[in-house]
Amino acid sequence: MTRHMKKLQIVIGVLVGIVCLGFAVLYWTTPAGSLPAWLPGFAPGSAAVHIKHGIAALVVALAGFIFAWFSSGKKKA
């Protein structure tokens, strides 16, 4: 794998982690009726907070960070 591709993998992993971490915080702090309409879980007029959606987003964020971490390691001979 070329050096450029390895850097690209790391950047993509970190970006996925940051975006999904932001979604997790959004799901935990915003009622379903106030979420953007394009997000899963939007329910007009609902005051419920989507805890499970936030947990799922957190898991994907951690997976992205772990992917980037392992991609940045030294290659074994």
N, C-alpha and C positions, 0 to 999 in steps of 0.2 A: 504494500500500500504506500502510495506516495505521501510525502510530508504534507502536501497541500490538502489531500483528502482526510488525513488524520486531524488536521486543524479544523477542517470543516465539520467533521463528526463531533468534535469537542464543542464547537460553537453552537451547533444545532442542539446538542444535548443540554447545554446550559440555557439556551433560549427557551426550549420546551419546559425546562424546570422553572424558570422565572415566570413564564406566562401561566403555567398551571398553578403555581403558588399564588399568583395574583387572583386567579379564578377561585381558588380555595378560600382565600380571605373574603372575596366578594360574596361567595355563597354563605359564609358564616356570618357576615355582618349585614346583609341586605335581605329584606323580606322578599318573598317570591313575587309579589305584585310590583316591586320596584326594580326587579332585574330587567336588563335589556331584553326585548322581545325575541331576539335571535338566540338567546341562551336556553339550553334545556332546563326545565323547571319553572319557567315563567308562567305565572298564573295570575291573571288580572284580578286585583282586589284582595289577594291573599296576603295575610300577615305572617304566614309560616316561614321559617328559615330552613333551608335545605342542608341539614347537617351531613347526610349521606353523600350528597353531591360534592360537598366540600372535602369530605374524607377521600372520595375517589380522585378528586383533583390533586389532593396532597400526595396520594400514592403515585400518581403519574408524574408529579413534580419530582418526587424522590427518585423514581426510576430514571428520569432524565438526568438528574445530577449524578446518580451512580454510573450511568452509561458514560457520561462525560469524564468522570473520575477514572474509570477503568480504561477508557480510550486514551487518556493522557499518560498512562503508565509506560514504562520502558518495554520495548519488544524483547521477548526472550530469543536467545539464539537458536 
